[in-house]
Amino acid sequence: MLVVGFPTGSFAANCFVLAPAAGEQCVVVDPGQDAVPALAEVLHEHRLRPAAVLLTHGHIDHMWSVLPVCNAYDVAAYIHPRDRDRLADPIRTLSPDLVAALGLAGVTFTEPDEVRELTDGGVVDAGGLSLIVDHTPGHTEGSVVFRTAEGGPDGAPLMCAGDLLFAGSIGRSDQIGGDPVAMQVSLAKILTLPDETVVLPGHGGSTTIGRERATNPHLRGLAGARARGGL
């Protein structure tokens, strides 16, 4: 399995490209701000053809480029229904100061022509991959993670975690759509995964479930957690 990731935009949100191998179809996970040029380079280098765009949640730093990517490659966007309204209006949850800082005043967003809604426990079959969907609310109402049904590049299970879990931290739950109690439930849910599961977070470097279970101070008792990264 081929996995390529790169940070995008002002918040350095990770965009991941997953494919069975070079020269195959692929899925694009969370194309954030200014993702299009870097994505084009990755696709050219590895001779990949996008089959779908998958969104872990509806924050603008993770889906800024969803429309141009879907339009350029004529593919559908996948998002949980609880976050779908953010596709057409991602600015509504941002403060006026942040809207101004990002140059979004007066900017209008629209959702892609084809949007498919994700379900908890469902499987996305796209680009030659089968990815299990887990609904993990807390950061937003419709946050999800995507897991490989089989091993990743080194044979270990793989999870695109969005802003649920980071190396040494967890996602924040204090903004519009956030829910600290739901976040704790979602974290407990994914911590039942095997230790060797590779975590590809929405910000920062990769980690594993086992490493975070053993060392992440914000998971002790799943309470009193601080947040990092993202909106």
Summary of the structure (lengths in Angstrom):
residues: 231
radius of gyration: 16.3
end to end distance: 30.1
largest distance: 46.7
contacts: 845
relative contact order: 0.15
helix: 28%
strand: 27%
